[in-house]
Amino acid sequence: MTTDRTLNAMTVDVEEYFQVSAFDRVVDRTEWPEMPSRIRPSMQSLLDLLDEHDVRATFFTLGWIGEHHPEIVRQIAAAGHEVACHGYDHRLLYDRDPQELLRETRKARAILQDLSGQPVVGYRAASFSIGRGNLWALDVLADAGFEYDSSLFPVVHDRYGVPGAPRLLHRLQTPGGNSLIEIPPSTFKFAGLVLPAAGGGYLRLLPLAVTRWAINRLNRRDHAPAVVYIHPWELDPDQPRLKTKWTTRRRHYGGIRGVRGKLSALMRDYRFGPLGEIVARSRTGSDVPTVMAASVG
């Protein structure tokens, strides 16, 4: 058990099991309303777990979820958690143009604010899909009213990633002259490489000891919070199995039965809170570095 009292971030990407980007060619968006929904039981399981450990989290929620399951957003807010935005329908930002993105992001933010009664100031792109080729999206987010982002994943990956981008919380000067706080998902350095940790398949498929080591290293060596991210479907071992290629099945379903125990252990041994609280604390400090988006791109 750690003795470090750093406040880390617990974050949730609120989406149905069939809405992940890997299933885009398996389930068309026109089929979503007819798919068997699992969001209510999986969210209830997650909310119960957070309540058990007295942890508040940030829920990056799809506007589509708000439209079709408004009670979910109200339940998140009523439990004292932060509601943030995950876009409207989980389309990759690589596939949008600035006007489309601004329209759908404003729509999603308005839905979530109306349902939660909270200002929605945080954003995370579907599948972390802001990269070197579409840094213009950061200006769209600023124009839409967001104050912080958690999309720039500084790793090498076949679907996302901005290798060489800052690993820790920083103020990002966007290409259009706006400013956002950027707080990336957690990574650690090993043998000269920047490797992902503490979320999604990395949490499910790697031993818990690896996640603990990464969090400890962030808290003690980098003096920085860890950003853990999960999805409700990762606590739902009974979700329907969709027919897709083996690698996708491994990424999506692998390790699901052990997630609840891993999360419980982490929440028992570390301090967690909403990402927005960590961002708010950063504004009172003088050691938050400013990074120009041009240097990332």
C-alpha positions in Angstrom: 0.0 0.0 0.0 1.3 3.4 -0.9 1.8 6.2 1.6 1.8 8.9 -1.1 -1.2 11.2 -0.8 -1.1 12.8 -4.3 -4.5 13.3 -5.7 -4.8 11.2 -8.9 -7.6 11.4 -11.4 -10.2 8.7 -11.9 -11.9 9.2 -15.3 -14.6 7.3 -17.2 -15.4 7.3 -20.9 -19.2 6.8 -20.9 -20.2 4.7 -23.9 -22.0 1.5 -24.7 -20.0 -1.6 -25.5 -21.0 -1.4 -29.2 -19.9 2.2 -29.6 -16.1 1.7 -29.3 -14.2 2.7 -32.4 -13.0 -0.8 -33.0 -16.6 -1.9 -33.8 -17.3 0.9 -36.3 -17.4 -1.6 -39.1 -19.3 -4.2 -37.1 -22.2 -2.0 -35.8 -23.4 0.9 -37.9 -24.6 4.0 -36.0 -28.0 3.6 -37.6 -28.2 0.3 -35.7 -27.3 1.7 -32.3 -30.9 2.3 -31.0 -31.8 -1.3 -31.7 -28.7 -2.9 -30.0 -29.2 -4.5 -26.6 -28.2 -1.8 -24.2 -25.9 -2.5 -21.2 -25.2 1.0 -20.1 -27.5 1.0 -17.0 -26.2 -2.1 -15.2 -22.6 -1.4 -16.1 -22.9 2.2 -14.9 -24.7 1.1 -11.7 -21.8 -1.3 -11.0 -19.2 1.4 -11.5 -21.1 4.0 -9.5 -21.6 1.5 -6.6 -17.8 0.8 -6.7 -16.9 4.5 -6.6 -19.4 5.0 -3.7 -18.0 2.1 -1.8 -14.5 3.7 -1.9 -15.8 7.3 -1.5 -14.2 8.3 -4.8 -15.4 11.1 -7.1 -14.6 10.8 -10.7 -14.8 12.6 -14.1 -17.3 11.0 -16.5 -16.5 11.9 -20.2 -19.9 11.2 -21.6 -21.3 11.0 -25.1 -24.0 13.4 -26.0 -25.7 10.4 -27.6 -25.9 8.7 -24.2 -27.4 11.9 -22.8 -30.1 11.9 -25.4 -31.0 8.2 -25.2 -30.3 7.7 -21.4 -30.7 11.0 -19.7 -31.2 9.4 -16.4 -27.5 8.2 -16.6 -26.2 11.8 -16.7 -28.5 12.9 -13.9 -27.4 10.0 -11.8 -23.7 10.8 -12.3 -24.2 14.4 -11.3 -26.5 13.5 -8.3 -23.7 11.3 -7.0 -21.3 14.3 -6.9 -19.2 13.4 -9.9 -17.9 15.7 -12.7 -19.7 15.5 -16.0 -17.4 16.1 -19.0 -17.8 15.7 -22.7 -16.7 12.7 -25.0 -18.2 14.2 -28.1 -21.6 13.4 -29.5 -21.5 10.0 -31.2 -17.9 8.7 -30.8 -16.8 9.6 -34.3 -13.0 10.0 -34.7 -11.9 13.6 -34.9 -9.7 12.6 -37.8 -12.9 12.2 -39.8 -14.4 15.6 -39.0 -13.9 19.1 -40.4 -13.8 22.1 -38.1 -17.4 23.2 -38.7 -18.8 19.7 -38.2 -16.8 19.3 -35.0 -17.9 22.7 -33.6 -21.6 21.9 -34.3 -21.5 18.4 -32.8 -19.4 19.4 -29.8 -21.6 22.3 -28.9 -24.6 20.0 -29.2 -23.1 17.4 -26.9 -22.0 20.0 -24.4 -25.4 21.6 -24.3 -27.1 18.2 -23.7 -24.8 17.3 -20.9 -25.0 20.7 -19.2 -28.8 20.7 -19.3 -29.1 17.2 -17.8 -26.3 17.6 -15.2 -26.9 21.2 -14.1 -23.1 21.6 -14.2 -20.8 23.6 -16.4 -19.1 21.1 -18.7 -15.5 22.3 -19.1 -13.6 19.1 -19.8 -13.3 17.1 -23.1 -11.8 13.9 -24.3 -11.8 12.9 -27.9 -13.2 9.5 -29.0 -10.2 7.1 -29.0 -7.9 10.1 -28.2 -8.2 11.1 -31.9 -6.4 14.4 -31.8 -3.0 14.1 -33.3 -0.4 16.0 -35.3 -2.7 16.1 -38.4 -5.7 17.8 -36.7 -4.4 20.0 -33.9 -6.9 22.6 -35.3 -9.4 20.6 -33.2 -7.9 22.2 -30.0 -9.1 25.6 -31.2 -12.6 24.2 -31.9 -12.7 22.9 -28.3 -11.7 26.3 -26.9 -14.3 28.0 -29.1 -16.9 25.6 -27.9 -16.2 26.6 -24.3 -14.0 23.9 -22.9 -11.2 24.8 -20.5 -9.3 21.5 -20.4 -8.6 18.5 -22.6 -7.4 14.9 -22.0 -6.9 13.7 -25.6 -3.2 14.0 -26.5 -1.8 10.6 -25.7 2.0 10.8 -26.0 2.5 7.2 -27.2 3.0 5.2 -30.4 -0.2 3.3 -31.3 -1.9 2.1 -34.4 -5.1 4.1 -33.7 -4.0 7.2 -31.8 -1.0 8.9 -30.2 1.2 12.0 -30.4 4.7 10.7 -29.8 7.0 13.3 -28.2 4.1 15.4 -26.8 4.4 16.3 -23.1 3.5 13.6 -20.7 2.3 15.7 -17.8 -0.2 18.5 -17.2 0.6 21.6 -19.1 -1.0 24.7 -20.6 -1.3 24.4 -24.3 -1.2 27.4 -26.6 -3.4 26.3 -29.6 -2.6 27.0 -33.2 -5.2 29.7 -33.2 -3.9 31.5 -30.1 -6.3 30.0 -27.6 -5.3 28.3 -24.4 -6.3 25.0 -22.9 -5.0 22.9 -20.0 -3.9 19.6 -21.4 -3.7 16.6 -19.0 -2.8 13.5 -20.9 -3.6 9.9 -19.9 -0.9 8.4 -17.9 2.4 7.1 -19.3 5.8 6.1 -17.9 9.3 6.1 -19.3 11.2 2.9 -19.5 14.4 2.2 -21.5 14.0 5.4 -23.4 10.4 4.6 -24.4 7.2 6.3 -23.3 4.7 3.6 -22.5 0.9 3.8 -21.7 -0.4 2.7 -18.3 -3.4 2.9 -16.0 -6.3 2.7 -18.4 -8.3 0.6 -20.8 -6.6 -2.5 -22.2 -3.4 -1.6 -20.4 -5.1 -1.8 -17.1 -7.0 -5.0 -18.0 -4.2 -6.9 -19.7 -1.2 -6.0 -17.7 -0.5 -7.2 -14.2 -1.8 -4.8 -11.5 1.8 -4.5 -10.3 2.7 -2.6 -13.5 -0.1 -0.1 -12.9 1.0 0.4 -9.3 4.6 0.9 -10.4 3.5 3.5 -13.0 1.3 5.4 -10.5 4.0 5.4 -7.9 6.6 6.6 -10.4 4.3 9.4 -11.5 3.5 10.5 -7.9 7.0 10.2 -6.4 9.4 10.8 -9.3 7.4 13.1 -11.5 5.5 14.7 -8.6 2.4 14.4 -10.9 -1.0 12.9 -10.7 -1.9 9.7 -12.5 -4.8 9.8 -14.9 -6.7 6.5 -14.8 -9.3 5.9 -17.5 -11.9 3.1 -17.7 -15.2 2.4 -19.6 -18.5 1.1 -18.1 -18.4 -1.9 -20.3 -15.1 -3.0 -18.8 -17.0 -3.9 -15.6 -19.6 -5.9 -17.6 -18.3 -9.5 -18.3 -21.8 -10.5 -19.4 -22.0 -8.0 -22.3 -22.9 -9.5 -25.8 -19.8 -10.7 -27.7 -19.7 -9.1 -31.2 -18.2 -11.0 -34.1 -14.9 -9.4 -35.2 -11.3 -10.3 -35.7 -9.3 -12.0 -33.0 -7.0 -9.0 -32.2 -10.1 -6.8 -31.7 -11.7 -9.4 -29.4 -8.5 -9.6 -27.4 -8.3 -5.9 -27.0 -11.9 -5.4 -26.1 -12.8 -8.5 -23.9 -9.4 -9.5 -22.5 -9.1 -9.1 -18.7 -12.6 -7.9 -18.2 -13.4 -10.2 -15.3 -10.5 -8.8 -13.3 -11.2 -5.1 -13.7 -13.4 -4.6 -10.7 -10.9 -6.1 -8.4 -8.0 -4.1 -9.9 -10.0 -0.8 -9.6 -11.0 -1.6 -6.0 -7.4 -2.2 -5.1 -6.3 1.0 -6.7 -9.0 3.1 -5.0 -8.1 1.5 -1.7 -4.4 2.3 -2.0 -4.4 5.7 -3.7 -6.2 9.0 -3.5 -8.5 9.8 -6.5 -10.7 12.7 -7.5 -12.2 14.4 -10.6 -9.9 15.6 -13.3 -11.5 19.0 -13.0 -10.3 19.4 -9.4 -6.7 18.7 -10.4 -7.0 21.2 -13.2 -8.4 23.8 -10.8 -5.6 23.2 -8.4 -3.1 23.7 -11.2 -4.3 27.2 -11.8 -3.1 28.3 -8.4 0.4 27.0 -9.0 3.2 28.8 -10.8 5.0 25.7 -12.1 2.6 24.6 -14.9 4.6 24.8 -18.1 3.2 26.4 -21.2 3.7 24.5 -24.5 3.1 25.7 -28.0 0.9 23.4 -30.1 3.3 24.0 -33.0 6.1 22.2 -30.9 3.8 19.2 -30.5 2.9 19.1 -34.2 
